Amino acid sequence: MNDVYVFIEAEKTTHAVALLCRLLKVARSSFYAWMAGEQARAARRAADDALAHEITVLHIASR
């Protein structure tokens, strides 16, 4: 489903969001809710990347 929202985001400059949502059979409210959650997803990705880096550093240090 995420790919559908990414597609709508990319195409919303050339087509109406309402039309895209209707054609792809998703609710407009779901698309806008997905857009509102982008900041939270970005923060989670950053936290995951930082944790992965810390695990790598500890693994290398422990030999």
Stockholm file with secondary structure:
# STOCKHOLM 1.0

chainA/1-63         MNDVYVFIEAEKTTHAVALLCRLLKVARSSFYAWMAGEQARAARRAADDALAHEITVLHIASR
#=GR chainA/1-63 SS CHHHHHHHHHHTTTSCHHHHHHHHTCCHHHHHHHHHTHHHHHHHHHHHHHHHHHHHHHHHHHC
#=GC SS_cons        CHHHHHHHHHHTTTSCHHHHHHHHTCCHHHHHHHHHTHHHHHHHHHHHHHHHHHHHHHHHHHC
//
